[in-house]
Each structure stands twice: as C-alpha cells, then as structure tokens.
Amino acid sequence: MLLLAIFMVISYIMYPIEVISPGYLNWRRIFKLYSPCLILAGIYGLSIKFGATFPPYHSLQDMLPQFTEFHAWFRLLLAMLIFAPVLFIFTIPYTRRYNNTDRSWIMRYTICLTINTIAYMIVLMSDLLIIKTLYYYVSAGCSIYVAYLELFERLIGQHPVPVDETVTVPADECNNVEISVANQNPLCERILLHMNRTCDYRNPDLSLNMLAGLLYTNRTTLSNALHELGYSSFNNYINTLRIEEFIRHIENNKTFNYQDVFYDVGFRSRATALRNFKQYTGKTPSEYFSE
C-alpha cells in the first residue's frame, strides 16, 4: 500500500508539472520521476527473496515497537517518502506567464494534494472506521477542488485581452522591442499589439483558431493578415517570435542553458526549437552565439 501510494502521488504531480512548464515532461524525465518508486519496489522484492518478512499491522502505531526491525523502519521510510513528490513540484522551472498558471495556483494545488496525502497517512495510523470514512470525504473534496482549479481558474477564468487600437504601445518587458504599426491594416495592428502585450506565443498550445478568437476574427482573415505582415504561415509567425525572444534572452542574460529557454519561449521540444532556430539563423545556437 505504501509503494502504491508513492506511485499514485508521483502520477498526480504530472498534471501540475505540465501546467507549470508545458513540454517539460518527456519519456526520460518521466522515467526519472518514477525511478525512486521502482528502486524501492526492487529493494522490497529483493528483501523478500532473501528471507525478510513483513508481518501485517492494523496501523503504523502498532508497528512502532518493532522500529529496529527492517520491515518496520523500511515501511516508516516509505511513509515519509510519500510527501517527497509533492515537494518536487517546486523544483520545476516556473518561467511562463501565459494562461492562469501563477504562483497562487501552484500553491493551492500543492496544499490540496498535501492535505489528501496527510489524510491518507492518518488512515494508516488509525484503525478506526470513522477515520477511514472521513478520508473518503476528504479525498473526494480534494478531487472536486482540483477540478474547480482547472475549470474555473485556468479555463473559464481566461479572458481575451481587450485591444485599444488608438494606443501607442512602447517596448515592454515581454518582447523588449518597439512595434511599428504605420501603414498597416487594422487587423495587422491588432496582431502586433496583442502579441506585444500578452506574449501569447509562449503558449505551446496556441493555435490559429485560438488567436483568431482572441482577436475576434476568423482564421482565413487572420492568415491573410499574417501574409501581409510577411509571414508564410501562422506557425512561421509564432516560431519567429519565439526564436527572436530566445536570442534576446540568451544575449541579455549570458546563459547557455538553451533547453530551458527554448521551453520558456514556447517550444514543446528541443528538436523542434533547434530546427526552427537553424531555419531562422542558418546556424545552430552554439555556432550563432560563439561568434
């Protein structure tokens, strides 16, 4: 049960990890995430093979007098490690500012998951039927609250950014570049103003339909406006913005951690980012920044 609890908590934190840092998880990182659980399961299996026994107890309290025995302290170790995956959420690089993914959302999700984990530990420490019954209510309440966080905080809570075409927008902290809207049709102006204000290109889920909805237009009209701005397609426009911000970030911050910056500007994978970077500059990042 303890090994299964660790496995389930690891599985639960994959959702907030992808919310905090879309594209962060890949097969290698998922394997690393589950590797402690696999190692502990291996230790348990080997101990059984070499003759160790794990007598059943009604609760952790009944097991405490046997603390010096392997079967007791190993299970107590597993009980403490159940909380470790929750803390791992705070090691994920939080550098994105799109949607409603903010520190408040992360903290509330973490508190909810921690409460559920503590409730499970209380069930293990007591054999009372009332405690076990209350745990189901706590677990159901946490699940409902998580659904509320996702539905109302991150989805319904999102509103399109109003665009005032009469305002002259200076360089901002997002793009750090000046916008030229002279001699452009109104939709072209709105595209440039919207991207400069929101940095929506950092959202790896951004699509042509989504942007058209935010700008109150349709995909055909939006595609024509992007062609007028000199871009062959929606993907070409978005990836150009990402690569330009990537270059500014590397040059301004003097960092060579390319992969995290690629994720930061909106790419889902390193391979896609490198391909677009080479199409834009004709060089790899190492070649480009070594000059």
C-alpha angles and dihedrals in degrees: 000000000000093000090047090050091054090048092051094048090051089051092049094054093056090079097055090042090059090045092051096042115012111209093019094114119074132157092274094051093043089054090049090049092055096037096091089054091048091049092050091048088051091051090050092050093048092048090054090048092052094051106270116147129208108204114202121253130190091226143353089260091062088053098051096086087061093053094128092058119094094235090054103046092040090057091045088052090053090049091056093044091059088081095050097083090055090058090049089071089073092057092063111105108253106199104129125100105185128109117005097305104130139142091269092057091047092050094048093048090049093049090050092051091046092052090051091049093048090050090053090051090051089054089054091050096051135049095199116126092219090058092051091048093050090050091063090054092048092048092048091047092052091050091051091049092050089052089050091051091053099041103039103022101042107022114024089028092065116099129184114255111250113238122216106195093192093065121094108222117211126203110297137196090262104059099007090209135106119252120225111202099164117132092005127129115250095260092052088052091049092050092052094044093047095050093046092051101041108023087216090164086078088070106093089203094058111126137181091254092049094051091045089055092049090052094043095240138101130263095251094053091044092051090051091051091051089051088052089053088055102259122128094213145352091263091051091053096047094044090048090056090048094050092046091052091045090055092047092049094050093045095046098042099035092223128146097196090114098167097059091046091050089055090044094058093049111272117137097206138026092231092057091047094050092048092052092044091055091047090052099043104018089233142077117256091254092053093043098050095039092068 
